[in-house]
Amino acid sequence: MAALRDRPLMRDALLAGGVIAASAVAALIALDRGTLLRPHFNFAISAPAHSDGAAALRSRTSSVATDARHAVPVASALPKQIGFTPPKSKTKPSDNTVVMMVPDLPRENPAPPPSSGWSVQGSAVPVNSGNSQPPGPIAMSAVGGISAPLTSPTGKSAAGLPAGGINPPAPASPDGGAPAHPDLAPHPGFVLLAGGQGNGQFALASAELFDPASNVFAAASSIQDAREDHTATVLPSGKILVAGGEGASGRALSSAELYDPVSGKFSAVAAKMDSARAEHSATLISGCNCPADGKVLIAGGSSATGSLGSTLRSAELYDPATGKFTATGAMKATRARHSATLLASGPLAGNVLIAGGTSDESGGDVATAELYDPTTGQFTSTGTMSTPRENHSATFLSPSVVSGALVGNVLVAGGGDVSAPSDTAEVFNPQTAAFSPVGTMSAARTLQAAVLLSNGKVLIAGGQSSDTDFLQSAELFDPAHATFAATGSMHNLHAGATATVLENGSALIAGGRSNFADLYDPTAGTFSATGKMVTDVAESTSTLIR
């Protein structure tokens, strides 16, 4: 009987001896390879106490060992939808827990991670401060700008991305703590999308990059402050100024930050704007041959979005050389959701056309326009549009690609309240400083995306035709004949989206409450869908990195 009672003790002793022996062998292997074991353990598992507990433990122990070899932590299945937490387990947890410690063994030829499907994880909590970007070959960002690194099912970067992805895994710090987070500079030709409004109707701190070569989006380092209805302006240095907007608290921001394509990171601008503002405009001044060349005109906007008495007439200049904002002349009218267009040639070269918008002074949309003269720092009234407009599009018909009578004009199209948008269009002529009607669009649109293509035509895509009607249709304006014509339809609905011409001549339509973007091919006149965006976002900014 005593012998029978002692059998468990003998078994445990033998098991313990086996573990010690295995550890000793592992240590000898490590010493032979010249690599020291790191003095920590990575994984722990628990096995519920039930009839098949032993089998479950064997299975999960095998799984842990496999994951330890590939340095992939064991985790429950991640949710498939952005912003949702994993479902709670229906199995009651056991009070009896078995912990298995697995040391990090050195390896010369690590195998790729085990195959698994793509997944997205994160939090639906608004982000209103700096948000460090975790490292990873591809980082999928959740609503609110929280992100987590993921690898592809094969353990390789997505096709076409730089080796290691956009944000490659960073080496561990010397003290064994959290790894550093240096980001590789994205390649020229990528498109940066920053901030915007999330599906939960709050401002985002997330940013992402579109790689035209691989047709995929990947998370970039987060912006410092969550913001929507902000502006993004490419500076002569190649850096991107992100300014103002509405923060996660619902109030306008006076902060600004710079995105550096070399480091791939955002950094706060030490100086604040003279006024907190959202739904404003920001325009790089160029061609005036005056001290204001290279500065950014920031004009109008709202100090408390959605409230009467909040639209601004003030304007200021950002000087990249000093990193400071200074007040300049005030506009003739308060306005927000207006357009601002640099007149890059002609008798008004270097001037900025400010048109339309909504104003609390008039209690609604306005048809007035004014010009900012960078040589004097003052605004003057100019011609009046035929229709009051807000959230319209304004496109400079550049002489570099446009020919005909309308060269150098500004095409203003659509806009208005979402309950009754306009299908009209008109052009501003710098020679006469006046507006004149020019054709009618095939659909009434507001919050549409518009961009001048390399073939000299203007692509106008998406938007809203009513409170509930979101548009997939698109059309082209031909300046040579002053006509609109329908073109291929998008694959997705886009309202409040951005339009960016890529280096290959195609146009990227991104955002606007769709998880997928559309690429327009000017030669074929058709759209094709891109890979899935990192975040479901509207009213973000979109900037081509050069």
Buried (B, 14 or more C-beta within 10 A) or exposed (E): EEEEEEEEEEEEEEEEEEEEEEEEEBBEEBEEEEEEBEEEEBBEBBBBEEEEBEEBBEEBBEBBEBBBBEEBEBEEEBBEEBBBEEEEEEEEEEEEEBEBEBBBBBEEEEEEBEEEEEBBBBBBBBBBEBBEBBBBBBBBBBBBBBBBBBBBEEBBBBEEBBEBBBBBBBEEEEEEEEEEEBBBBBBEBBBBBBBBBBBEEBBBBBBBBBBBEBBBBBBBBBBBBBBBBBBBBBBEEEBBBBBBBBBBEBEBBBBBBBBBBEEBBBBBBEBBBBBBBBBBBBBBBBBBEBEBBBBBBBBBBBBBBEEEEBBBBBBBBBBBEEEBBEEBBBBBBBBBBBBBBBBBBBEBBBBBBBBBBBBBEBEEBBBBBBBBBBEEBBBEEBBBBBBBBBBBBBBBBEEEBBEEEBBBBBBBBBBBBBEEBBBBBBBBBBEEBBBBEBBBBBBBBBBBBBBBBBEBBBBBBBBBBEEEBBBBBBBBBBBEEBEBEEBBBBBBBBBBBBBBBBEEEBBBBBBBBBBBBBBBBBEEEBBBBBBBBBBBBBBBBBBBBE
